[in-house]
Amino acid sequence: MKLTILVGQCFGILPVLGASHVDTTKLRFTFCSGRCVYAIINIIGQGLMFILCVLKLFKETDSLLASNTSVVFFSSNCLTGILFLRLARIWPKLSQFVAKTEAADPNLDKTLVRNCNISCILILSMAFLEHFLSDVSSIAIAIDCQPETNVYDAFIYQSFPWVWTFVPYSPVMGFLVIFINITCTFNWNFADVFVICVSLYLTSRLQQINYRINAVRGKQTPSSFWRTMREDYSRVSHLVKKIDDAVSGIVFLSFVNNLFFICLQLLHTLEEGVKQTPGCYSKLDERPMHGYEQAVYFIYSFSFLLVRSLAVSLIASRIHTASRAVAPVLYDVPSDCYCIEVQRFLHHIHGDTIALTGLQFFNVKRGLVLTIAGTIVTYELVLMQFTGVTPTAAPTSSTTLQSSA
């Protein structure tokens, strides 16, 4: 996870020193380091943005649900930054514990580093494209509705109108707000990347044990072999629980964030649909996509959110799946080879849940995907009733008048 951590440190995530070294004893954390100060400044900036969002709520009592998403966005990302700062404090000891486990049973998966790097680069590249499309949409609106204003100033006013209600505008302040927004967007996506990389590593550890056990399926094996496998399995299960204690808060925020924004974007689809945004004036349309910038951004953002959320759920659930995969092999052990070690192994597999958790509120298993899907449908119906949305197959002017009446 070296590449993932180094990329995260560019945006104030996991400010540990010595992350580029292979030797875990060189990892250390100190509040006096420049990386830690940079991370704390980012958290403070995100917290200030959250406070401004709350002030907006008190000032605009009739604000809509969609306009209040900035409260959830900045508060959750501020919490994410705090959780990663907390994780950075225990990261050196956690890494040394992982190194001891590796010394007792080295990981032989040569594709693990490549898979983690590909996941990091792919997801963050898609997130960068999403943010770029969002900026293009805002710039298009600024160009069309405020042609007499400087594009830079118009873009900042268009993107963060509620900030300048409480803070005097200046180009420097506008740049700081944009930078904080970029770090928040990165934090939101990086939390998913981090959960995926951790899940890939833990799944690889369990699958290595599974490969050894599957290789002797149906064969005559001594009791010492099963004792060794059971001890290796117990060591990895302890590793999963140790890592889960450190990252369960990040897992919880990742799933909650994804669930909230999926429900919100589905509500937006049912309420407004995907269509061209009308121009502010009747003059020649100078927007680059002629009003379809918002639609393109929305389609891509919603698709990316669904794919990313599904990837996090399925990849993280593979830990639990891999922990139960060897049970059929143990049931097939020949009677003359069955011993107390096999029995203890089976009791460990079925008596303990090996999986990542969200602050112990839920275990990340394959069935969680269906649970989340059901939750999305339930809350979508609640939000539709709360906001008065009545979706139709082919909306017309008459139905629009009736719904508004």
N, C-alpha and C positions, 0 to 999 in steps of 0.2 A: 504493500500500500504506500510505498514511498512517493510515487508520482502523485497519487491522490492527496496525500498530506501536504506535499509541497505546493500543489495547485491551490489547496484550501488556504494555506498561509498567505497567499497573495491577497486574499480578501479577509484576513483576520481570523481564520478558523484554525483551531488546534495549534496555538503558538508555542510549540515545544522547540527546544534547541537540540541540534544534532539529528534532525529527522532524516538527513541524507546519509548518515552512517549506517553500516550494516551491524556494528556492535551496539547492542541495546544499552550497554552500560554508559554510553556517551550521551544518551538521552537525558535531558533535564528540563525542568520548568522553573522559571523565576519571574516574579512580577516586575522586576527591574529591567527586563529585556525589551528591546525595541519592538519585537513581534507581539509581546504581551500588551505593551502600551498601545500599539496599533489596533489590536483586537478590542481593548477596552474603549478606545475612542469610537470604534465602529458601533459597539453596543450602546454607548451613550447617544450617538447620533440616531440610531434606530429607536431608542427610547424617547428621544425628543420628538421624532416624527409621530410616534404613537400618542404622545401627549397632545400634539396639535390635532390629531384625528379625534381625540376625545373632546377637545375644546370645540371642534366643529360640530360634534353631536349635540352639545349643550346649546350651541348657537342656532343650529338648524333642526328644530324639533320635528319638522315634517319631512325630513330626509328619507329617501327610499332605502330599501335593503341593499340594492346593488351599489349605491353610493357610499355605503358604510363598510364595504369590504376592505378598505384601507386600514381600518381599525384591526381587523383580524390579521391582515397581511403583515403590518409592521409589528404588532404585538407578538405574533408567533415567531417571527424572524428574530426579534430581540431575545425572546426566550431561547431560541435555537442557538444564538451566539453565546448566551450565558451557559447553556448546557455543554457546548463544545469547550468553553473556557474551563468549566469544571472538569470535563474529561481530560483536558490538557494537564491538569494538576496531577491526575493519577495515571496518565499515559506512560511515563517512564517505568513505574512499578508493574503496570499491566503488561507492557512489552517485555519486561524481564521475566515475568511469569510465563508468557507465551514462549520465550526463548528456552526456558527450562523444559517445557513440554516438548518443544522441538528437539532438544538434546536427547531426551529419553526415547522419542519416536519421531525421527525426521520425516518431514513432509516430502514425498517424492513426486508430487504433481507438478510437472514442468510447465503446464499451461495456466497455472493459477495467476502468475504475474501478468501474463498476456491478457487473460480474461478481465482482470481488474483494470488494467490500463485501457483496454478497449471500452469497457463500460464507462469509465471516467471520461474519456475523450468524446465518446459518442453522445452521452447524455448532456454534457456541458456544452458541446457544439450545437446540439439541438436547442438547448436553452438559450444560447447566444442568438440563434436565428429567431427564436420566439421574441426575445427582447428587441431585436432589430425590427421585426415586423410591427411590434407595438409602437416603437418610436416613429416608424414610417407612417403609421396611422395617425399619430398625434401631429406630426409635422404636416401631413396633408390637410388636416383640419385647420391648423394654424395658418397655412398658406392661403386656404380658401376663405376663411372667415376673418382674418386679420391681415390683409395684403399690405396695408400701409405700415405695419409694425415689422421690426427686425425679426427674421425667422427664428433666431436663437431665443430672443425674449418671448416671442409669441409661442414657441414650443414649450418653454418652461411654464408660462402662464396657463397654457392649455392642459399640461400634464399635471400640475400641482396647484390648482386655483385656490384650494383651501389653506395652503401654507401661507400665501401672501396676504391672507386676511389678518393674520396675527404677527407676521414677520415682514419688515420692510424689504422690498426687493432690491437686489443688486446682482450684477452678473456673477460675482464671486459666490454669493449665497446660492444663486441658481445652480452653479456648478457643484457645490457641496450637496445640495438636495439631490441632484442627478446621481452623484456618486453613491450616496446613501441608498438610493433606490436600486442601483445596480448591485450593491453588496447584499441587499435584502433578496433580490431575485436570485443571486448566486447561492445564498444560504438556503433558500427554499429548495433548490435543485440539488445542492451538495448534500443535504441531509439524506436524500434518496440514494445518491451515489455512495455515500458512506455505508448505509445499511446494506446495499447490494454487495459492496466489496467485503464487508465483514461476513455476510452470509456465504459468499463464495468460498472464503477461507475455511469457515467452520464446516461447510458441506464437504469440502475437499478432505478435511481431517477424518470425517466419519466415513466417507466413501473409501478411503484408503484401508480402513479396517474391514469394510464390506468386501473389498476385492480379495483380501487374504482369506476371509471365511468362505466366500463363494468358490475359491480355488480348491477347497477340500470338501466340497459338498458330496455327501454320500461315501466318503472315504473313511478308512480306519485312522483315527487320530487319537493321540494320547491325551490324558487329562491335563498334562502340562501345557499343551497347545491352547486348550480352552481357557485355562487360567491366565495365560499371557494375553489372549484376546479380550478376556473380561477386564483385566487390569488396564489394557490400552483403551478400551471403551469407557471405563470409569474415569480415566484420566481426561479423555476428550469431553465427556459429559460435564466434568468439573470445569473444564476450560470454557464450555458454552455458558455455564451459569456465571462464571466469573466475568466474562465479557458482557453478558446480558445485564448484570448489575450495573455496569458502567454505561451502557448505551441504551437502556430501556426507555429513558426519557426521550431520547432522540427518535427512537422507533415510534413512540406514542405520538409525538408531534408530527412526524412524517405521515402517518396514517390519518390523523385528524385533519391536517391541512389538505391532503389530497381529497378526502371525503367532502370537506366543506366546499372546495372550489369546483369539484365535479357537480355537486348539487346546484351551486350557483350558476354555472355555465349551462346546465340543462334548463334551469329556470329561464335564463336569458334566451335560450333557443325557443322555448315554448311561448315566451312572451312577445318577442320581437322577430324571431326568425333570422335567417341569414339573407340579407338583402343589401342593395346599394344604399349608401348614406347620401341623402340629398345635400346639394350644395347650399351655401349661405346666400348666394346671389344667383341671379338668372343669367349672368354673363358667361363667357366661355369658361368651361371647366378646366382649370390648370392643374388639377391633382394628378399625380403620376398614374394611378389606376382608375381614375374617374369615379371615385366614390366607393370602390370595392376594397379599399385598404383595410377597413375595419372587418369586413367579411372574411378576407383572406387571413388576417391575423386571428380572428376568432376560430375559424375552422382548424387552422394549424395548432393553435394553442390548446383547443379542446382535445384534438386527436393526440397531441403530445402528452397531455395530462393523463388521458386514459391509458396510453401505452406505458408511460412511466409508472403509474400507480399499479398497473397489472404486473409489470416486471418486478417491482419491489415485493409485491405480495407473493408471487410465484417463486421467486428466487429465495426469499427469506423462508418460505414454507418448506423448501427442500431440506432444511436442517432437520426438521421433525420427520420428514419422509425418510431421509437417510438413516436416522436413528432407529427406525422400525424395520428397515429393509432386510436385516439378517435374521429376523425371527423365524421365517419359514425354513431357513437353512438349519437352525437349531432344532426345529421340530423333526427334521429329516435325519438327525444323527442316529446311526444304527444302535440298536438296543445294547449290544455288547460294548459300545463306546460311550453310552450315556452315563454321566457321572454328576456329582454334586456341583461341579463347576459350570456345566451346561445349565443345570437347574437355576443356579444363582444368576447366571447370565440372562436367562429368560425373565426372571423376576425383576432384574434391573431394567430390562427393556420395557416391560409392561407396567412396572410400578413407578416409573419416573418419566416425566415429560421433558424431553430434551428439545427446546425450541427457544427462539427469541420471544420476548414479551414486550408489551407496551405498558410499562410501569406496573406489571403484574395484573393489569386489568384484563388482558386477553393474550392468548398464545397464538403466534403466527403459524397457522397450519393451512393446508390446502382448502379446507372447508371455510376458512375465513373469507375467501374471495366471494363465495356465494352469500355469506352473511353480509358482507359489505354491499353487494348488489341489492339484496333485499332492503338494507337500510337506506340506500340511495332512493329506491322506489318509494319507500314509506315517507321519508322526509321531503321528497319532491312533491308528493301529494299534499303534504302539510303546507309547504311553501306556496304551492299554487292556490290553496284556499286562503292562506294568509295574505297574499298579494292580489287575489282576485283574478288570476290568470285563467282564461278559458280557451285552451288550444282548439283549433279547428283544422280540418284537412285542407280547406281552401278558403281563407279569410276573405271577406268581401266588405265593401263600404257599409252595407246595412248592418252586418254583424258587429262591425267596429262601433257604429253609433249605438247599437243596443247595449254592448258591453260598457261603453262609457256612460250611458244613461243609468 
